[in-house]
Amino acid sequence: MTRSPRDLYVDALDVLLRSKIAPVARAQDWELLREVARLAQSDAPLDLAMTDPALFQSWRAAVTRFHLGGGPR
């Protein structure tokens, strides 16, 4: 099944925010794992701090958990 770039982004953000990386790794969904890592490395967009502060805060916390859990830096 091929995901659109938007679907991949939404799925990866959901995985990152919910810290559900292990099931994705077990499923060997490399495309999704790469996108999760890309989102974590690029960090939360700064404009979210003004437009959606709750999402910005959640995203930043998820990135911290990702890196503390041994994700790519």
VMD Tcl script that draws the C-alpha trace (Angstrom):
set ca {
  {0.00 0.00 0.00}
  {1.38 3.38 -0.99}
  {0.76 6.33 1.28}
  {0.50 9.86 0.02}
  {3.10 12.28 1.41}
  {0.36 13.88 3.53}
  {-0.77 10.50 4.93}
  {2.83 9.61 5.72}
  {3.31 12.93 7.53}
  {0.10 12.52 9.56}
  {0.90 8.89 10.45}
  {4.47 9.77 11.45}
  {3.38 12.69 13.60}
  {0.84 10.43 15.34}
  {3.53 7.81 16.01}
  {5.91 10.46 17.34}
  {3.35 12.18 19.57}
  {2.09 8.89 21.02}
  {5.60 7.41 21.40}
  {4.50 4.30 19.48}
  {7.76 3.74 17.61}
  {8.36 0.15 18.78}
  {5.28 -1.32 17.04}
  {6.24 0.45 13.82}
  {9.77 -0.96 14.09}
  {8.41 -4.46 14.73}
  {6.25 -4.10 11.63}
  {9.39 -3.04 9.74}
  {7.66 -0.02 8.24}
  {10.91 1.67 7.25}
  {9.23 4.45 5.30}
  {7.21 5.48 8.36}
  {10.23 5.18 10.67}
  {12.27 7.43 8.38}
  {9.50 10.04 8.43}
  {9.23 9.85 12.24}
  {12.99 10.40 12.49}
  {12.80 13.30 10.03}
  {10.03 14.97 12.04}
  {11.97 14.49 15.27}
  {15.17 15.87 13.79}
  {13.47 18.91 12.27}
  {11.66 19.61 15.56}
  {8.30 21.33 15.93}
  {7.73 24.27 13.59}
  {8.13 27.50 15.53}
  {4.97 29.03 14.07}
  {2.99 26.38 15.96}
  {3.93 28.13 19.20}
  {1.55 30.92 18.17}
  {-1.03 29.05 16.11}
  {-1.38 25.84 18.15}
  {0.56 26.08 21.44}
  {-0.72 22.72 22.73}
  {0.50 20.87 19.63}
  {3.81 22.74 19.75}
  {4.34 21.74 23.37}
  {3.34 18.11 22.72}
  {5.59 17.90 19.66}
  {8.58 19.32 21.55}
  {8.04 16.85 24.41}
  {7.76 13.98 21.91}
  {11.03 15.01 20.27}
  {12.74 15.03 23.66}
  {11.38 11.54 24.45}
  {12.48 10.36 21.00}
  {16.07 11.53 21.53}
  {16.25 10.32 25.14}
  {15.00 6.93 23.94}
  {17.98 6.60 21.61}
  {16.51 7.96 18.39}
  {18.84 9.41 15.74}
  {20.38 12.77 16.52}
}
mol new
graphics top color blue
foreach p $ca { graphics top sphere $p radius 0.5 }
foreach p [lrange $ca 0 end-1] q [lrange $ca 1 end] { graphics top cylinder $p $q radius 0.2 }
display resetview
